[in-house]
Amino acid sequence: MVKVKVQKRRGFAFPVPVWVVDEFLVALSDLARVAEMVIRRVPLPRDEKARKQLGIVRAISPSGIIASTHSIIKDLSRYQGLDVVDVVVGEVQVKVSIK
């Protein structure tokens, strides 16, 4: 559940079921694996700056980051009533909680 509230006004909430986030991350992980395979086949450019940027992209595993995020969300979903984020800046309050 994501809630955004501005003081002196009505707030709004985005209820997102955990299974929707789960399915989204599975699909995103599959897309990241395909992108990793494509990036590995791209030859390194001669330009040093472009070569360095492509090297960074090749070194980081997007599918690994997504899989880690997926496992964290699955672990957090076991805890009911947990406030993951609760930020108040001025008159705006953003709260992310698991219900």
Buried (B, 14 or more C-beta within 10 A) or exposed (E): BBBEBEEEEEEEEEEEEEEEBBEEBEEBBEEBBEEBEEEEEEEEEEEEEEEEEBEEEEEEEBBEEBBEBBEEBEEEBEEEEEEEEEEEEEEEBBBBBBE
